[in-house]
Amino acid sequence: MYSTITLAGRGYRFIPAVFQYSGGVAALLGWRLERVRFAEPVPLTAGFARIADYLGQAGLPLTAFCACELRSPAPFTDAGFRSFNEGYATVLGEWGVLTEGHNPVARSNVCPEIAPPTEPAFHAFTFALPDAAAGPSFVVAGSGESVEGKATYAESTIAYRDLSPAGLRAKADYVLGEMERRMAALDAGWRGTTGVQVYTVHDIHPFLGDALVRRGAARHGVTWQHCRPPVVDLEYEMDCRGLPLERVV
């Protein structure tokens, strides 16, 4: 069971995970989370600037930024992914978002198989804002079929390089379980989701009904994006959220 850390002044709590992202965020009482999706991906540097401007115009501090979804040109090697994450986390440090050795921002970062961006880019972001009448809201970070915190992805990947039907099902089962473990820490579950996304270039139909629909993960449908997870040899990723309001800009 995961635990959470509360950031009372920011209006949310988060699941501590690895330095590049948290496992998920949930609004505190009297606050809500709101998601904004860009109509087209915005390159990372310009995206940070647009997010800062959006928050400023809403009268919110940079520390309201609590989740994001990225798109990258192609899967990274372990070393390449670490280098990318160090640059990304540097900006969060400059914004004052990092706290007591933790990165509270939930994140997904996936790679479109067709027509990918030419450089890493923002697809969407989520922020916290006061709302006395708000109900629960949360965002669970993306997870591939890898146990986090290991030395390398190869040693921690479920059914490593196994693209058989059984291998893909094992990957999906692990990721679905991870979604549930994270939601449980945020006092949430599939019934509270308003969006569930699957990222893979492989066929999910053989296990869609049994693995996703039966457990309630597709109660509002599933958005299947033809993308790869961000690291070479990862094949299946998911994220989910329960939000009352989403915008496109």
KEVEXTOR-703658 format. One line per 4 residues: number of its first residue (from 1); their letters; for each residue x, y, z of N, C-alpha, C. Coordinates in nm, 2 decimals, padded with zeros to 4 digits, m for minus. Atoms other than C-alpha are relative to their C-alpha. Layout:
<recs>
NUM> a> X Y Z X Y Z X Y Z | ... .
</recs>
This chain:
<recs>
1> myst> 00.08 m00.12 00.00 00.00 00.00 00.00 00.09 00.12 00.00 | m00.08 m00.13 00.01 00.14 00.34 m00.10 m00.05 00.10 00.11 | 00.03 m00.11 m00.09 00.14 00.64 00.14 00.00 00.13 m00.08 | 00.00 m00.13 00.07 00.09 01.00 00.05 00.06 00.11 00.09 .
5> itla> m00.05 m00.12 m00.07 00.24 01.34 00.15 m00.09 00.11 m00.03 | 00.10 m00.11 00.02 00.01 01.63 00.20 00.08 00.14 m00.01 | m00.05 m00.14 00.02 00.10 01.98 00.07 m00.12 00.09 00.02 | 00.12 m00.08 m00.03 m00.17 02.18 00.25 m00.01 00.13 m00.07 .
9> grgy> 00.00 m00.13 00.07 m00.07 02.51 00.10 m00.02 00.00 m00.14 | 00.02 00.01 00.15 m00.10 02.38 m00.25 m00.13 m00.07 m00.03 | 00.14 00.05 00.02 m00.43 02.20 m00.20 00.00 m00.15 m00.05 | 00.00 00.14 00.04 m00.32 01.84 m00.28 00.09 m00.08 00.08 .
13> rfip> m00.10 00.10 m00.06 m00.14 01.53 m00.16 00.05 m00.08 m00.12 | m00.06 00.07 00.10 00.08 01.31 m00.36 00.07 m00.13 00.05 | m00.07 00.12 m00.03 00.23 00.96 m00.37 00.15 00.01 m00.04 | m00.14 m00.01 00.03 00.61 00.98 m00.34 00.05 m00.12 m00.08 .
17> avfq> m00.04 00.11 00.08 00.78 00.78 m00.61 00.15 00.02 m00.04 | m00.14 m00.02 00.05 01.10 00.85 m00.82 00.02 00.15 m00.03 | m00.03 m00.14 00.01 01.28 01.18 m00.88 m00.07 00.07 m00.12 | 00.06 m00.06 00.12 01.11 01.24 m01.22 m00.15 00.02 00.01 .
21> ysgg> 00.14 m00.02 m00.02 00.75 01.22 m01.10 m00.05 m00.07 00.12 | 00.07 00.07 m00.11 00.51 01.11 m00.83 m00.09 m00.10 m00.06 | 00.09 00.10 00.04 00.27 00.82 m00.84 m00.14 00.05 m00.03 | 00.14 m00.05 00.02 m00.04 01.04 m00.84 m00.02 00.11 00.10 .
25> vaal> 00.04 m00.11 m00.09 m00.21 01.34 m00.68 m00.15 00.00 00.02 | 00.14 m00.01 m00.03 m00.54 01.41 m00.52 m00.03 00.13 00.07 | 00.03 m00.13 m00.06 m00.71 01.74 m00.43 m00.04 m00.02 00.15 | 00.04 00.00 m00.14 m00.76 01.82 m00.06 m00.14 00.06 00.01 .
29> lgwr> 00.13 m00.05 m00.02 m01.10 01.92 00.08 00.01 00.15 m00.02 | 00.00 m00.15 00.03 m01.19 02.27 m00.05 00.09 00.04 m00.12 | m00.08 m00.02 00.12 m00.97 02.23 m00.36 m00.05 m00.10 m00.11 | 00.03 00.09 00.11 m01.01 02.07 m00.70 00.12 00.00 m00.10 .
33> lerv> m00.10 00.01 00.11 m00.78 01.96 m00.99 m00.07 00.03 m00.13 | 00.06 m00.03 00.13 m00.84 02.09 m01.34 00.11 m00.03 m00.11 | m00.09 00.04 00.10 m00.68 01.96 m01.66 m00.02 00.09 m00.12 | 00.00 m00.08 00.13 m00.58 02.16 m01.97 00.08 m00.08 m00.10 .
37> rfae> m00.08 00.07 00.11 m00.49 01.99 m02.30 00.02 00.10 m00.11 | m00.03 m00.08 00.11 m00.31 02.16 m02.57 m00.06 m00.06 m00.13 | 00.06 00.05 00.12 m00.48 02.14 m02.91 00.11 m00.07 m00.09 | m00.12 00.07 00.06 m00.13 02.05 m03.05 00.11 00.00 00.10 .
41> pvpl> m00.12 00.00 m00.10 00.18 01.94 m02.86 00.08 00.12 00.00 | m00.08 m00.12 m00.01 00.39 02.23 m02.74 00.14 m00.04 00.05 | m00.14 00.04 m00.04 00.77 02.18 m02.72 00.03 00.04 00.15 | m00.01 m00.01 m00.15 00.89 02.15 m02.36 00.03 00.14 00.05 .
45> tagf> m00.03 m00.13 m00.05 01.05 02.49 m02.32 m00.11 00.10 m00.02 | 00.12 m00.09 00.02 00.76 02.68 m02.48 m00.12 m00.05 00.08 | 00.11 00.05 m00.08 00.52 02.45 m02.30 00.01 00.05 00.15 | m00.01 m00.06 m00.13 00.66 02.55 m01.96 m00.04 00.15 00.01 .
49> aria> 00.03 m00.14 00.00 00.63 02.91 m02.06 m00.15 00.02 m00.01 | 00.14 m00.01 00.02 00.27 02.87 m02.17 m00.08 m00.04 00.13 | 00.06 00.04 m00.12 00.18 02.69 m01.85 00.02 00.10 00.11 | m00.02 m00.11 m00.09 00.34 02.96 m01.64 m00.09 00.12 m00.03 .
53> dylg> 00.09 m00.11 00.04 00.14 03.22 m01.83 m00.14 m00.03 00.03 | 00.13 00.04 m00.03 m00.18 03.03 m01.79 m00.03 00.00 00.15 | 00.02 m00.01 m00.14 m00.14 02.99 m01.42 00.00 00.14 00.05 | m00.01 m00.14 m00.04 m00.04 03.35 m01.38 m00.13 00.08 m00.03 .
57> qagl> 00.12 m00.07 00.04 m00.35 03.47 m01.57 m00.12 m00.05 00.09 | 00.10 00.05 m00.09 m00.56 03.25 m01.34 00.02 00.04 00.14 | m00.03 m00.05 m00.13 m00.40 03.42 m01.04 00.06 m00.11 00.09 | m00.05 00.12 m00.08 m00.23 03.09 m00.93 00.15 00.00 m00.01 .
61> plta> m00.14 00.01 00.00 00.13 03.03 m00.83 00.05 m00.11 m00.09 | m00.05 00.11 00.08 00.36 02.81 m01.03 m00.01 m00.14 00.07 | 00.01 00.12 m00.08 00.34 02.56 m00.75 m00.14 m00.07 00.00 | 00.13 00.06 00.03 m00.02 02.49 m00.85 00.01 m00.11 m00.10 .
65> fcac> m00.03 00.10 00.10 00.12 02.28 m01.13 00.02 m00.14 00.07 | m00.01 00.12 m00.08 00.07 01.92 m01.01 00.00 m00.13 m00.09 | 00.00 00.12 00.08 00.05 01.68 m01.31 00.02 00.05 m00.15 | m00.01 m00.03 00.14 00.13 01.67 m01.68 00.01 m00.13 m00.08 .
69> elrs> m00.01 00.11 00.10 00.13 01.45 m01.99 00.09 00.05 m00.11 | m00.10 m00.04 00.10 00.43 01.46 m02.23 m00.01 m00.10 m00.12 | m00.02 00.08 00.12 00.49 01.33 m02.58 00.14 00.02 m00.05 | m00.14 00.00 00.05 00.84 01.23 m02.70 00.01 m00.06 m00.13 .
73> papf> m00.02 00.05 00.14 00.98 01.15 m03.04 00.02 m00.15 m00.01 | m00.03 00.14 00.00 01.09 00.79 m02.95 00.04 m00.04 00.14 | m00.04 00.05 m00.13 01.16 00.57 m02.65 00.15 00.03 00.02 | m00.14 m00.03 m00.04 01.47 00.66 m02.46 00.07 m00.13 00.05 .
77> tdag> m00.08 00.09 m00.07 01.75 00.44 m02.34 m00.01 00.03 00.15 | 00.00 m00.04 m00.14 01.79 00.42 m01.96 00.07 00.13 00.03 | m00.09 m00.12 m00.02 02.07 00.68 m01.97 m00.07 00.12 m00.06 | 00.07 m00.11 00.07 01.88 00.90 m02.22 m00.12 00.05 00.08 .
81> frsf> 00.12 m00.03 m00.07 01.57 00.89 m02.01 00.04 00.08 00.13 | m00.04 m00.07 m00.13 01.76 00.99 m01.69 00.05 00.14 m00.04 | m00.05 m00.13 00.04 01.93 01.28 m01.88 m00.12 00.09 m00.03 | 00.12 m00.08 00.03 01.59 01.40 m02.01 m00.07 00.04 00.13 .
85> negy> 00.07 m00.03 m00.13 01.44 01.38 m01.66 00.07 00.10 00.09 | m00.08 m00.09 m00.08 01.72 01.57 m01.50 m00.03 00.14 m00.05 | 00.03 m00.13 00.05 01.65 01.86 m01.73 m00.14 00.05 00.03 | 00.14 m00.03 m00.04 01.28 01.85 m01.67 m00.01 00.03 00.14 .
89> atvl> 00.01 m00.02 m00.14 01.32 01.83 m01.30 00.07 00.13 00.04 | m00.07 m00.13 m00.03 01.56 02.13 m01.30 m00.10 00.12 m00.01 | 00.10 m00.11 00.01 01.27 02.35 m01.42 m00.10 00.00 00.12 | 00.09 00.01 m00.11 01.04 02.22 m01.15 00.07 00.05 00.13 .
93> gewg> m00.07 m00.06 m00.11 01.31 02.31 m00.90 00.00 00.15 00.00 | 00.00 m00.15 00.02 01.33 02.66 m01.04 m00.13 00.06 00.03 | 00.14 m00.05 m00.03 00.95 02.69 m01.00 m00.03 m00.01 00.14 | 00.03 00.03 m00.14 00.97 02.58 m00.64 m00.10 m00.11 00.02 .
97> vlte> 00.10 00.11 m00.01 00.76 02.27 m00.71 00.06 m00.11 00.08 | m00.07 00.11 m00.07 01.01 02.02 m00.57 m00.01 00.03 00.15 | 00.02 m00.02 m00.14 00.96 01.97 m00.20 00.07 m00.11 00.09 | m00.06 00.09 m00.10 01.18 01.81 00.07 00.05 m00.13 m00.07 .
101> ghnp> m00.06 00.12 00.07 01.36 01.58 m00.18 m00.10 m00.08 m00.08 | 00.10 00.07 00.08 01.04 01.48 m00.36 m00.04 00.08 m00.12 | 00.07 m00.07 00.12 00.89 01.56 m00.70 m00.15 m00.04 00.01 | 00.14 00.04 m00.02 00.51 01.58 m00.63 m00.08 00.00 m00.13 .
105> vars> 00.08 m00.01 00.13 00.41 01.62 m01.00 m00.02 m00.14 m00.06 | 00.04 00.12 00.07 00.23 01.32 m01.15 00.03 00.02 m00.15 | m00.04 m00.02 00.14 00.34 01.25 m01.51 m00.02 m00.12 m00.08 | m00.01 00.11 00.10 00.29 01.04 m01.82 00.09 00.06 m00.11 .
109> nvcp> m00.08 m00.04 00.11 00.54 01.05 m02.10 00.01 m00.11 m00.10 | 00.01 00.11 00.10 00.47 00.84 m02.41 00.04 00.05 m00.14 | m00.06 m00.03 00.13 00.59 00.83 m02.77 m00.09 m00.05 m00.11 | 00.09 00.03 00.11 00.34 00.84 m03.06 00.08 m00.08 m00.11 .
113> eiap> m00.06 00.09 00.10 00.43 00.56 m03.31 00.00 00.06 m00.14 | 00.02 m00.06 00.13 00.30 00.76 m03.61 m00.01 00.15 00.02 | m00.01 m00.15 m00.01 00.37 01.14 m03.66 00.04 00.05 00.14 | m00.04 m00.04 m00.13 00.56 01.18 m03.34 00.05 00.15 00.00 .
117> ptep> m00.06 m00.13 00.00 00.68 01.53 m03.23 00.15 m00.01 m00.03 | m00.14 00.00 00.03 01.03 01.63 m03.33 00.09 00.01 00.12 | m00.07 m00.01 m00.12 01.12 01.70 m02.97 m00.10 m00.02 00.11 | 00.09 00.02 m00.11 00.97 01.63 m02.62 m00.10 00.12 00.01 .
121> afha> 00.10 m00.11 00.00 00.65 01.83 m02.58 m00.11 m00.03 00.10 | 00.11 00.02 m00.09 00.36 01.89 m02.35 m00.13 m00.03 m00.08 | 00.14 00.03 00.05 00.02 01.73 m02.43 m00.10 00.06 00.08 | 00.10 m00.05 m00.09 m00.16 01.84 m02.12 00.06 00.02 00.13 .
125> ftfa> m00.05 m00.02 m00.13 m00.12 01.96 m01.77 m00.12 00.02 00.09 | 00.11 m00.01 m00.11 m00.32 01.97 m01.44 00.05 00.09 00.11 | m00.04 m00.09 m00.11 m00.32 02.22 m01.16 m00.11 00.00 00.10 | 00.09 m00.01 m00.12 m00.48 02.27 m00.82 m00.05 00.14 00.02 .
129> lpda> 00.05 m00.13 m00.03 m00.71 02.56 m00.73 m00.11 m00.01 00.11 | 00.10 00.00 m00.10 m00.94 02.65 m00.44 m00.14 m00.02 m00.06 | 00.14 00.01 00.04 m01.30 02.54 m00.48 m00.08 m00.06 00.12 | 00.06 00.05 m00.12 m01.51 02.51 m00.16 m00.11 m00.10 m00.02 .
133> aagp> 00.11 00.09 00.03 m01.79 02.32 m00.33 00.05 m00.13 m00.08 | m00.05 00.11 00.08 m01.56 02.07 m00.51 m00.01 m00.14 00.07 | m00.01 00.14 m00.05 m01.59 01.69 m00.48 00.14 m00.05 m00.02 | m00.14 00.06 00.02 m01.29 01.45 m00.50 00.05 00.01 m00.14 .
137> sfvv> m00.06 00.00 00.13 m01.05 01.48 m00.79 00.14 m00.05 00.01 | m00.13 00.06 m00.01 m00.73 01.30 m00.87 00.06 m00.03 m00.14 | m00.07 00.04 00.12 m00.47 01.21 m01.13 00.10 m00.11 00.04 | m00.10 00.11 m00.02 m00.28 00.88 m01.14 00.11 00.01 m00.11 .
141> agsg> m00.11 m00.01 00.10 00.06 00.90 m01.31 00.01 m00.12 m00.09 | m00.02 00.12 00.09 00.14 00.68 m01.61 00.09 m00.10 00.06 | m00.09 00.11 m00.04 00.29 00.34 m01.54 00.01 m00.10 m00.11 | m00.02 00.11 00.09 00.44 00.09 m01.77 00.02 m00.12 00.08 .
145> esve> 00.00 00.13 m00.06 00.50 m00.27 m01.69 00.14 m00.02 00.07 | m00.13 00.00 m00.06 00.81 m00.20 m01.48 m00.01 00.04 00.15 | 00.00 m00.03 m00.14 00.86 m00.21 m01.10 00.10 00.12 00.02 | m00.08 m00.12 m00.01 00.99 00.14 m01.02 00.11 m00.01 00.11 .
149> gkat> m00.10 m00.01 m00.10 01.31 00.21 m00.83 00.12 m00.10 m00.02 | m00.11 00.10 00.02 01.53 m00.07 m00.97 00.11 00.07 m00.08 | m00.11 m00.05 00.07 01.87 m00.02 m01.12 m00.02 00.03 m00.14 | 00.02 m00.01 00.15 01.77 m00.08 m01.48 m00.15 m00.04 m00.03 .
153> yaes> 00.13 00.04 00.04 01.44 m00.12 m01.66 00.00 m00.15 m00.04 | 00.00 00.14 00.04 01.55 m00.46 m01.80 m00.02 m00.09 00.12 | 00.01 00.09 m00.11 01.57 m00.61 m01.46 m00.13 00.01 00.08 | 00.12 m00.03 m00.08 01.24 m00.47 m01.34 m00.13 m00.01 m00.09 .
157> tiay> 00.11 00.01 00.09 01.02 m00.53 m01.65 m00.08 m00.13 00.00 | 00.08 00.12 00.00 00.73 m00.77 m01.64 00.00 m00.06 m00.14 | 00.00 00.07 00.13 00.75 m01.03 m01.92 00.09 00.07 m00.10 | m00.10 m00.08 00.08 01.06 m00.86 m02.05 00.02 m00.05 m00.14 .
161> rdls> m00.01 00.03 00.14 01.06 m00.86 m02.43 m00.09 m00.11 m00.05 | 00.10 00.11 00.04 00.77 m01.11 m02.44 m00.12 00.07 m00.06 | 00.11 m00.06 00.07 00.53 m00.99 m02.70 m00.11 m00.10 m00.04 | 00.11 00.10 00.02 00.32 m01.31 m02.70 m00.13 00.04 00.06 .
165> pagl> 00.13 m00.03 m00.07 m00.05 m01.29 m02.61 00.01 m00.01 00.15 | m00.02 00.01 m00.15 00.04 m01.42 m02.26 00.09 00.10 00.06 | m00.09 m00.10 m00.05 00.32 m01.18 m02.22 m00.06 00.14 00.00 | 00.07 m00.13 00.00 00.11 m00.88 m02.32 m00.11 00.01 00.11 .
169> raka> 00.10 00.00 m00.11 m00.16 m00.99 m02.08 00.06 00.02 00.13 | m00.07 m00.02 m00.13 00.09 m01.02 m01.80 00.04 00.14 00.02 | m00.04 m00.14 m00.01 00.21 m00.67 m01.87 m00.13 00.08 00.04 | 00.12 m00.08 m00.02 m00.15 m00.53 m01.88 m00.05 m00.03 00.15 .
173> dyvl> 00.05 00.04 m00.14 m00.24 m00.72 m01.55 00.08 00.08 00.10 | m00.09 m00.07 m00.10 00.06 m00.57 m01.37 m00.04 00.15 00.00 | 00.03 m00.15 00.00 m00.02 m00.21 m01.49 m00.14 00.03 00.05 | 00.13 m00.02 m00.06 m00.39 m00.24 m01.41 00.01 m00.01 00.16 .
177> geme> m00.01 00.01 m00.14 m00.29 m00.35 m01.06 00.07 00.12 00.06 | m00.07 m00.12 m00.04 m00.05 m00.06 m01.03 m00.10 00.12 00.00 | 00.10 m00.11 00.00 m00.33 00.18 m01.13 m00.09 m00.01 00.13 | 00.09 00.02 m00.12 m00.55 00.03 m00.85 00.08 00.03 00.13 .
181> rrma> m00.08 m00.03 m00.12 m00.27 00.05 m00.59 00.01 00.15 00.02 | m00.01 m00.14 m00.01 m00.22 00.41 m00.67 m00.13 00.07 00.04 | 00.13 m00.06 m00.03 m00.59 00.50 m00.67 m00.03 m00.03 00.15 | 00.04 00.03 m00.14 m00.63 00.32 m00.33 00.07 00.10 00.09 .
185> alda> m00.07 m00.10 m00.09 m00.36 00.55 m00.18 m00.07 00.14 m00.01 | 00.06 m00.13 00.01 m00.56 00.85 m00.31 m00.15 m00.01 00.03 | 00.14 00.02 m00.04 m00.89 00.71 m00.17 m00.09 00.00 m00.12 | 00.08 00.00 00.13 m01.02 00.65 m00.53 00.00 m00.14 m00.05 .
189> gwrg> 00.01 00.13 00.07 m01.11 00.37 m00.76 m00.06 00.02 m00.14 | 00.05 m00.01 00.14 m01.24 00.29 m01.11 m00.13 00.08 m00.01 | 00.13 m00.06 00.00 m01.59 00.42 m01.02 00.02 00.16 00.00 | m00.02 m00.15 00.00 m01.44 00.77 m00.97 00.08 00.05 m00.12 .
193> ttgv> m00.08 m00.05 00.12 m01.25 00.78 m01.30 m00.09 00.07 m00.10 | 00.07 m00.07 00.11 m01.36 01.02 m01.57 00.08 m00.02 m00.13 | m00.08 00.03 00.12 m01.07 00.92 m01.81 00.10 m00.11 00.03 | m00.10 00.11 m00.01 m00.86 00.60 m01.86 00.06 m00.01 m00.13 .
197> qvyt> m00.07 00.01 00.13 m00.59 00.59 m02.12 00.10 m00.12 00.00 | m00.10 00.11 00.03 m00.39 00.30 m02.26 00.09 00.04 m00.11 | m00.10 m00.03 00.09 m00.07 00.35 m02.44 00.08 m00.12 m00.05 | m00.08 00.11 00.05 00.06 00.07 m02.66 m00.03 m00.01 m00.15 .
201> vhdi> 00.02 00.02 00.14 00.11 m00.02 m03.02 m00.05 m00.15 m00.03 | 00.04 00.14 00.01 00.00 m00.38 m02.96 m00.15 m00.02 00.02 | 00.14 00.03 00.00 m00.35 m00.53 m02.99 m00.05 m00.03 00.14 | 00.05 00.02 m00.14 m00.54 m00.49 m02.66 m00.14 m00.08 m00.01 .
205> hpfl> 00.13 00.06 00.00 m00.86 m00.66 m02.79 m00.01 m00.14 00.06 | 00.01 00.13 m00.06 m00.77 m01.01 m02.67 m00.03 00.00 00.15 | 00.02 m00.01 m00.14 m00.78 m00.89 m02.31 m00.08 00.12 00.04 | 00.08 m00.12 m00.03 m00.99 m00.57 m02.33 m00.12 m00.03 00.09 .
209> gdal> 00.12 00.03 m00.08 m01.31 m00.73 m02.20 00.03 m00.06 00.13 | m00.02 00.07 m00.13 m01.17 m00.96 m01.94 00.09 00.08 00.10 | m00.10 m00.07 m00.08 m00.88 m00.75 m01.81 m00.05 00.14 00.04 | 00.03 m00.14 m00.03 m01.02 m00.39 m01.83 m00.15 00.01 00.03 .
213> vrrg> 00.14 m00.02 m00.02 m01.40 m00.40 m01.87 m00.06 m00.06 00.12 | 00.06 00.07 m00.11 m01.48 m00.66 m01.61 00.04 00.06 00.13 | m00.04 m00.06 m00.13 m01.28 m00.48 m01.34 m00.05 00.14 00.02 | 00.05 m00.13 m00.01 m01.45 m00.15 m01.41 00.08 00.11 m00.06 .
217> aarh> m00.09 m00.10 00.05 m01.16 00.02 m01.58 m00.05 00.07 m00.12 | 00.05 m00.06 00.12 m01.37 00.10 m01.89 m00.14 00.04 00.01 | 00.14 m00.04 m00.03 m01.69 00.22 m01.73 m00.04 00.12 m00.09 | 00.03 m00.12 00.09 m01.67 00.54 m01.94 00.07 m00.02 m00.13 .
221> gvtw> m00.08 00.02 00.12 m01.47 00.37 m02.22 00.15 00.01 00.03 | m00.14 m00.02 m00.01 m01.10 00.36 m02.27 00.06 00.07 m00.12 | m00.07 m00.06 00.11 m00.89 00.59 m02.48 00.13 m00.07 m00.02 | m00.11 00.07 00.04 m00.64 00.38 m02.66 00.09 00.08 m00.09 .
225> qhcr> m00.09 m00.09 00.08 m00.35 00.59 m02.79 00.12 m00.09 m00.05 | m00.10 00.08 00.08 m00.11 00.44 m03.05 00.13 00.05 00.03 | m00.13 m00.06 m00.04 00.20 00.53 m02.85 00.07 m00.11 00.08 | m00.09 00.09 m00.08 00.49 00.35 m02.69 00.03 00.07 00.13 .
229> ppvv> m00.05 m00.06 m00.12 00.60 00.40 m02.33 00.14 00.06 m00.03 | m00.12 m00.08 00.03 00.91 00.62 m02.29 00.13 m00.06 00.00 | m00.13 00.07 m00.01 01.18 00.36 m02.24 00.00 m00.12 m00.09 | m00.01 00.12 00.09 01.30 00.10 m02.49 m00.03 m00.13 00.07 .
233> dley> 00.04 00.14 m00.04 01.15 m00.25 m02.44 m00.12 00.01 00.10 | 00.13 00.00 m00.06 00.85 m00.12 m02.24 m00.11 00.00 m00.10 | 00.10 00.02 00.11 00.53 m00.20 m02.43 m00.14 00.04 00.04 | 00.14 m00.03 m00.04 00.22 m00.11 m02.23 00.00 00.09 00.12 .
237> emdc> 00.01 m00.10 m00.10 00.13 00.19 m02.02 m00.14 00.05 00.02 | 00.14 m00.06 m00.02 m00.18 00.34 m01.86 00.02 00.12 00.10 | 00.03 m00.09 m00.11 m00.29 00.64 m01.66 m00.15 00.02 00.01 | 00.14 m00.02 m00.01 m00.62 00.75 m01.53 m00.02 00.12 00.09 .
241> rglp> 00.03 m00.13 m00.07 m00.79 01.05 m01.37 m00.15 00.00 00.03 | 00.14 m00.03 m00.04 m01.11 01.16 m01.20 m00.01 00.15 00.02 | 00.00 m00.14 00.00 m01.17 01.53 m01.28 m00.13 00.06 m00.04 | 00.13 m00.06 00.03 m01.48 01.75 m01.29 00.00 00.09 m00.12 .
245> lerv> m00.01 m00.10 00.11 m01.35 01.99 m01.55 00.13 m00.01 m00.08 | m00.12 00.01 00.09 m01.11 01.97 m01.85 m00.02 00.10 m00.11 | 00.01 m00.10 00.11 m01.03 02.23 m02.11 00.10 m00.03 m00.11 | m00.09 00.01 00.11 m00.86 02.25 m02.45 00.04 00.14 m00.04 .
249> v> m00.04 m00.13 00.03 m00.65 02.55 m02.54 00.10 m00.01 m00.12 .
</recs>
